[in-house]
Every structure is written in C-alpha cells, then in structure tokens.
C-alpha cells in the first residue's frame, strides 16, 4: 500500500487478507478464489488497485479500498 500502513497476504486458504502494518491486526478478509490457492498479489503503484493470481490460472483485478472485485480473466498455461 502506498503509505505503508497496510499490507496484503494470500495463500492456500484462498483468502486475501489486509493487515495493519503497525499492530499486525487483520483489517479485512476477502475470498480470493472459490477453487484454488492464491499464488500471487501485486498492488498498483498508487494503491488504487491490486491484482491476484491463483492456481486455477485466474487473474483478478480488485479495488484496494473497497475490496471489490472488478474483473476476472484467464491466464495462459505457459509455453
């Protein structure tokens, strides 16, 4: 997050968790995937959006402040 007061985590529980960086308390939990573990997160430089990736090869665009899902797309399987 751009002001470094929060950070995000993801993992095998298929959740994306917002954390307070000062007191290490959970702020928000969103369901990142219904089917597969979460494998990647990237926050935009201005902190407005973040993108998640999961083992089912889906990528998702989220609004950071709202925790709202804006778009789901399919990633390619590789070369």
Wavefront OBJ file of the C-alpha trace (Angstrom):
o trace
v 0.000 0.000 0.000
v 1.387 3.385 -0.928
v 1.536 4.834 2.611
v 2.995 1.579 4.012
v 0.403 1.358 6.811
v -1.116 -1.845 5.390
v -0.056 -4.941 3.515
v -1.792 -7.903 1.865
v -1.218 -11.643 2.139
v -2.650 -14.648 0.338
v -2.212 -18.399 0.398
v -3.628 -21.896 0.481
v -6.782 -20.835 2.367
v -7.877 -18.963 -0.834
v -8.246 -15.701 1.145
v -6.716 -12.269 0.644
v -6.068 -10.610 3.985
v -5.478 -6.912 4.616
v -3.216 -6.285 7.636
v -2.364 -3.221 9.691
v 1.432 -2.941 9.484
v 1.733 -1.278 12.902
v -0.268 -3.558 15.205
v -0.370 -6.634 12.905
v -4.163 -6.944 13.172
v -6.389 -8.142 10.331
v -8.364 -5.315 8.762
v -10.337 -7.195 6.090
v -10.569 -10.675 4.602
v -11.895 -11.275 1.091
v -12.444 -14.545 -0.768
v -9.761 -14.556 -3.442
v -10.802 -17.804 -5.101
v -13.561 -20.378 -4.811
v -11.470 -23.199 -6.234
v -7.697 -22.812 -5.868
v -4.983 -21.488 -3.602
v -3.840 -17.930 -4.117
v -0.339 -17.711 -5.602
v 0.331 -14.040 -6.407
v -0.522 -10.455 -5.467
v 0.572 -7.126 -6.913
v -0.552 -3.683 -5.703
v -0.606 -0.807 -8.191
v 1.893 1.977 -7.566
v -0.789 4.422 -6.490
v -2.506 1.882 -4.189
v -5.818 2.090 -6.045
v -5.958 -1.479 -7.352
v -4.400 -4.852 -6.811
v -4.204 -7.963 -8.963
v -4.361 -11.509 -7.628
v -3.453 -14.797 -9.244
v -4.477 -18.304 -8.247
v -3.529 -21.902 -9.040
v -6.605 -22.269 -11.274
v -4.885 -19.765 -13.619
v -7.371 -16.965 -12.983
v -6.266 -13.398 -12.524
v -8.465 -10.855 -10.798
v -8.446 -7.067 -10.633
v -9.631 -5.594 -7.318
v -10.329 -2.133 -5.932
v -7.989 -1.816 -2.958
v -10.091 0.449 -0.707
v -13.390 -1.346 -1.276
v -12.059 -4.901 -1.564
v -14.392 -5.173 -4.548
v -13.695 -7.471 -7.489
v -13.731 -5.580 -10.796
v -12.629 -8.170 -13.341
v -11.747 -11.856 -13.664
v -9.642 -13.173 -16.530
v -7.999 -16.416 -17.541
v -4.210 -16.608 -17.629
v -2.415 -18.684 -20.237
v -0.973 -22.081 -19.373
v 2.611 -21.276 -20.370
v 4.904 -22.409 -23.148
l 1 2 3 4 5 6 7 8 9 10 11 12 13 14 15 16 17 18 19 20 21 22 23 24 25 26 27 28 29 30 31 32 33 34 35 36 37 38 39 40 41 42 43 44 45 46 47 48 49 50 51 52 53 54 55 56 57 58 59 60 61 62 63 64 65 66 67 68 69 70 71 72 73 74 75 76 77 78 79
